[in-house]
Structure formats: structure tokens, C-alpha cells
Amino acid sequence: MHSIVRQAVRTAVVAVATLAVAVPSSASTPATSAGASASASPGPGGEPLRRAAPRDLVVGSAVAGGGHHEEQDYPDPFPNDRPYRRILGEQFSSLSPENQMKWEFLRPTQDTYRFGPADDIVRFAKRHRQVVRGHTLLWHSQNPAWLENGDFSPAQLRRILRDHIQTVVGRYAGDIQQWDVANEIFNDDGSYRQENIWIRELGPGIVADAFRWTHRADPDAKLFFNDYGVESINAKSNAYYALIQEMQADGVPVDGFSVQGHLSLKYGFPSDLQQNLQRFDDLGLETAVTELDVRMPLGESGEPTRAQLRQQADYYQRFLQACLAVRDCSSFTVWGFTDKYSWVPFFFADEGAATLLTERFEPKPAFGALRRTLREGRPD
């Protein structure tokens, strides 16, 4: 998730859905507390998304925790909200730690790793026959102060990054299917981000080194670039396209390119999404959708309109259709499945209701649109 200045006060979002799917009466029962009994059985009924999906596509969600959640008055969502965990296990075949593997959370001091929450996600995934996407190893944002403000030489910084990758990737070798090795390394104009400490202090060549170190730590994991604003063919996605070809020519182990998909109804849909994914597929890469959500402007009521919910469902469906139309688009992940824990209201003033389910875990039309599209499978 890209870095945006935090809003001082959370926009109140009470998402009221116009349902496009049949929901059993129990689905309207709110999860009144983080420890609410799972016997209330909130959530979408019918066939889970993971079962509706074609066999060659995993359907994932971010796992809520860390980041903005630590500033709220509710307990850590993943270990404490049982209805949330039940839906996470039932609906999805892939999990992405939302913040639990980012440097700031995972490595609070130079000599300390906080592996417990990430370990819990990996164990949960094993129990529920899910794969895990690791997120993320090299990024400009959510780095700890000891790293950003430390007086390290280039040689020391290089060693810190190499040791971090070897330690983290090595710990989860065999348990992580895909890694977002390098996250958001380009500006919109295709230039390298100079606020990225690794690129600024060590030069762009450190990106290829990060891929090499990750591959050595886990030769079976698929290694990806990941970014927002690269859904279309533009200066930023062109920069990735050129860099990946250079890396392939140099024998660097890069396996995939992923688009995040943080959309807003305030802007148009990226109509050339499929074409863009296809050109990376043509390079012999896997492609993935990694962080899809569709936020919308909310009025004084804080509730989406029926028209907004229909448009949101259309955006979700078209994004999935583009992925399914590309042969090696093998992973489709939403950035959280419920408005209860969505990051959007904390970073975008007056926008919200971005996920598939309301705060009460009621399905929106977007959920039904995804399930129908998954059932249809890949085009012939």
C-alpha cells in the first residue's frame, strides 16, 4: 500500500449495502465485539470465492494488523476477531500480511525481529490450505526510525538489507509462495524514488541484488515487483517493463509483475489494464493483482448510494476479468475484505466503503460480481 499522509481523524464510514447476492438471515447479525461468538455466523453465504475460482487462480485478502490498526481502540483484528478469522479462512485461498512483514513492524530495533504475528498468519494459512504472499522487502515507506535516521555507511546499509532478506525469507522458506521483493520503486514519471533509502544511498543496482538475495534464501518462491498506478500503460509501468527486460538479460531471478489496484470512483477505470498485464505476460512473467480496493466519495450520511455500489461492483468485476483474460495472472488479492478494518478512511478524507463487505460483514454487490465472474472462469 502506497504511503499517503495520514488523516488526523478517521472518516466515519457506515456502509449500507444493496445486496446483489442472496444472504442468509444470520449474515445480518453484527460482529458486536472483536471476540464475538462465531456462532452468529456473519458473512456472505453460498459458495466461497476460493471454491468459485478456477484452479489456476488463488483469491486472496490482506490480513488486518499493524499500521493504522495499532492506533485504534479495537484489539488487533487477526488474533482477536473470530468472525473475521472465520470469513478469512472460508473465502480466500491466499493471504497477504497487511503490515506484519513490513520493516517498521517486523524489525522495531536493529537487533530485534518481531516474528510472532507473521508466524501466526503462516500457521493459519497452513491450517486452511492457503498460500501466503510476503510483503515487502525493499520499500521507501514504513521503515523504522533506527534505519531511516541511522548514520550507516553504504557498506553497512548493504549488509543490513542482505541480512534482513536472508533472515526473513530464510525463516519462511517453503511457506511463502510469492514475495513482493521491491515495492513502489518508481515515481509516476518513471524516475527512481529518491526517498527510498536503499536506492538513494546504494544506487538502483541494489534492486537486482535484493532479488538475487531473496532467490538464494528461498529458490522456490516467486519474486515480484509491486506498485500502484501501474494498471495502465504509462511512464511508471514502462519503467518496470524496461527494468525487467534488463534484469532478465542479466540473469536476475525476477518472476512476476503485480499491480496493486487502489481505485476510486472519482477517477475512471484503467481501460488498458488487460493489455498492460499481457505485455508483462509476454515477457514470460507471472502477473498478479495484489491490493485491490475501490473507494468512493461519501456524503454527510457516510453511506454509499446504490449507484455507487453498482459502479464499485463493475470496477471489481472488470479488474478480475482482465486478470482472468491473461494466462499467467495467477493471483488476485483484495486489500482487506471488510470496511470494518479498511485502511482507506484513515488516508483519504471523505472516501471509504472500499471493500467487498460492510463493517457488519454483509456482502455488497461487488462480492456477488466477483463470485459470478470467478465461476465463469477464464475465457476460451
N, C-alpha and C positions, 0 to 999 in steps of 0.2 A: 504494500500500500504506500502510495507516494506521500511525501511529507508536506503538510499544509499547516499553517499557523492555527493553533487550537483556539476554538471559540471559548470565551470565558464562562459562558453559561449554556448549558445544553438546551437546545430547542425541544420543547415538549412535543412528543410525537405520539399520537394515539391513532394507530392505523385501523380504520374500519373497512373491511374488505367486502367487495361484491363478489361472491364466490362463483367460480366457473367450474367447480368440481363438487361432486357430492361429498358431504361431510357428515359423519355420524354425530348424533347429538352430543356425545361425550367430547367432541372436538371443540365445543364452545366453552368448555369449562376452563377458567383461567388457572394458570400456574400461580397461585397466590403468594408463594414464597419460594425461595431458592431450594428449600428442602421439601417442597410439596410432594405429596404421595403420588407415585406413578400410577396408582390405581385410577386416578381421574382420567388418564389416557387422553390428554390433549394432543392435538396434532392432526395432520391430514390422514384420512382413511384411504382404503383401497390399496392398489399396488404401489409399493415403494419405488422411488425414482431408480434406485440401483437395479431393481429387477426389470424395470421397463427398458433399461438401456441396452443397446447392442453389446455383444460380448467383448468387443474390442474397444470399448469406451468405458473409462471409470468416471463416475459422477461424484464430485467432492464438495466439501464445505470447509471453510476456515473454522478452527476450534477456538471459541472465545476465551480470552485470557490475556493478562498483561496489558501493556499500553494504557489506553483510556479507562479500561475496566478497573485498574488499581486506584483510580481517583473517585470511584463511585461508592455509594452506600450499600451496595449489594455484595454478597460474598463472591469469590472467584467462581465464575459461571460453570466451567467444565467440571470441577470436582464436586460441586455443591448442588447444582440444579438437576435433579433426577429426571424430570420430564424432558429437559433439554438433551440430556445424555441419551435417553431412550430414542428420541427422534433422530439424533445424530447417528446412532448405531443402526437404526432401521432404514433410513432413507439413503445413506451415502456409502459408496464403496471406496472413497479416498478422503483423507484428512490432511489439512494443512495447518500447522500451528500458526495462529494469527500473530502472536508476538513472542511465544515461548522459546523460540530458537534465534531471535534477534539478539545482537550483541549486548544491548543495554540490559535486557532481561537475563540472558543466559550467563553473562560474564560480568557481574557487578564490580569486581575488582580484577586487577591483572592476574592474580594468582587464585581466583575463585571462580568455579563454574557452578551454576545452579541448574543441575540436570533434572531434578525431581519432576517438575511439571511436564517437561518434554518426554521423560521416561513414561509418565502416566499415559500420555497420548499414544505412544508407540504400543504400550501394553493393551490399551483399549482397542487399538486398530487390530492387533493380532487376535484378540478375542472375538472381534466382529468381522474377521476376514476382510479387512480393509487394507489398502496400501497407504503410504504416507509420502507427502511431498515436503522436503526440507526447505525451510525459508528463514533466513537467507544468509549467505556467507560474506559477500563483499557488497557494501551499500554505503551511501553517504549519510543516511539518517538513522536515528535510534541507536547511535553509538554511545558508549559510556563516557563520562567526563574524563576518566583517567586516560582514555585513549585519545580523545579529541584535544585535550589540554596538556597531554604529556609532552615532555621535551625529549622525544625519541629521535635518534639518527635514522637515516634511511635504512641502514642495515638492521637496526633494531626493529623498525616497523615491519620490514620484510619478514623477519623471524617471528614476530608476533602473529602476523597473518598466517604464515605457513604452519606454525604450531597450533593455532586455533583450528584451522581446517583439518589438520591431521588428528587432533584430539576429538573434535565434534563429529566429523564424518566417520572417523575410525570407530567411535563409540557405537554409531548406528549402522555400521556396515552390514548389509544384508537386510536391514529393516526399513531403509528409505528407498523408495522406488525412483524418485526424481529429486534433484536438488536445484533450487534457484541459486546458482553459483554467483552470478553477477546480476545485481538488481539496479535498474534505473541509472545506467552509467552515462547516458547521453542527455543533453539538453534538447529542447524542441527543434533547434536549428541543426542538430546533428553533431554539435561540438561536444567534447567530453565535459562532464560536470567537474568543475574545479573545487566545489565544496566536498567532493569525495576525497577523504584524506589519503586513500591508497593511490588514487590516480594523481592527485596533486603533488604528493611527496615522492612517489616512486615511478610515476610515468604510466602511460597506457599499457605498456607491456606487462604490468602486474596482473592484468585481467587474464591473459593467456596462462600465466603462472598459476593463478588460482584454479583454473580448470585442470591443469596438469596435476597439481597437488590433490585436488578432490578425486580425480580418477585413480591416483595411486592409493589413496586411503580407502576407496571402495570402487573397484573396477567394474562392478555390475550396476552401479547407479547411473541413471540417465542425467546428463548435465545440461542445464538450460540457462539461456538469457531470459530475463523477465522485465517488463516495463509497462507503463501506462502511456496512453497517447500514441501507441503504435498499431492501433487497429486498422488504420488506413495506410495506403502507400504515401509516405510523406518524408520529410527530411530526416526525422528521427528513425523511422523504420528502415529507410535507405542506409543510414549509418550502420545499423545492425546487419543489414544484408551484405554490405561491403566488408565489414569486420569479420563476419562469419566465413566468408569466402577466403579471406586472408588467413584466418586460423586453420581452415581446412587444408589450405595449401601448405601450411607449416606443420601439419600433423597434430594440431592441438585437438584433444578429445572433447569436442562440443557436439551434443546430440540433439538439442532442441531449442526452439524459439517459442516464447509464450507471450500472449497479450493479456493484460490484466482485465480490461473491460469495465472500468469505473465510469458508467454512463450517467447522463442526466437528461430528463425530458426537456430541459431548457435548450438542448442542442440536438442536432439531427443525428440519425443513426449512421454509422460508418458503412456506406453502401458498397465499398470495395473491400470489405473485410475478407470475404472468401478468396478474392483474387490475391490479396496480400498474404494470407495463410498459404495459399497454393504455391506462391513463388518460393517460400521457405521450404515447403514440402519438396519442391523440385530440386532443392539443393541436397536432398537425401536426409533431411531433418525430420524429427517428430515435431509437431506443433501442439500447443495446449492453450486453453482458456483457464486462467488461474485465479482471478479475483473479481468475478462478475457481480455487479450490483447495478441497480437502475434507480437513482434517486429522483425526487420530484419536488418542485416548489410546493409548500404547504401554506394555506391561508391561516387566518386567525383561529380557525377551528382545530388546526393541526391534523386534519384528516384529508386523505386523498379523495378526489372525486371519482365517480365511475369512469369518466372519460380518461382520467389519468391512469387508473388501474388497467384499463384496456390497452392504452398505449404502452404501459410498462410491460404487460404480458407480450405485446408484439415485439418489443425490443429483446426481451429474454428469448423468445422463440426464434427470432431471426438470427440471433447470435449463435444459438445451438445449431440451427440449420446450416449455417456457414461452416461450423466445425465438422458436422457430420458429412458435409459435402467434400471435405478434404481427407484423403485416405488415411494419412498418418496423424490426424488430430485425435489424440488418444486419451486426453484428459480434459474434463470440463468441470470447473470448480466455481462455486458461488462464494462470495466473501461474507460468510455468515448467512444463516437461513432464516433468522428471526429479527424483527425490528427491536425486540427486547434488548439485544446486545449489539446492534449495528454501530459501527464507527461513524457513520455519515453525519448524524446530528451534532456531533462534537467538533466537526471540522468544516461543515458547510452551514452557514447561517440560513435559517428558514427553509432548509431542504431535509428530507428524510423519507421514511416509508420505502426504503430501497430494496428490501429483501423479499423472499418468497412467502413468508409467514408473518402475521401480525405479532404484536407483543404477547398476545394470548395464544400464540401458536396456531392460529386459524389460517388456512391456506387462502392466498389471493389468486386471482385469475392467472397470474404468472406461473404458479405452481402447476395448475392444470395444463397450461400451454406447454410447459416443459415435459410433463409426463406424456402427453399425446405425441409430441414430436419424438421423444425417445422411443415410444412404441413403434412409430413409423420406420425407425432405423435409418441406415444410410441409403442414399439414393442409388439406384442401379447404375 
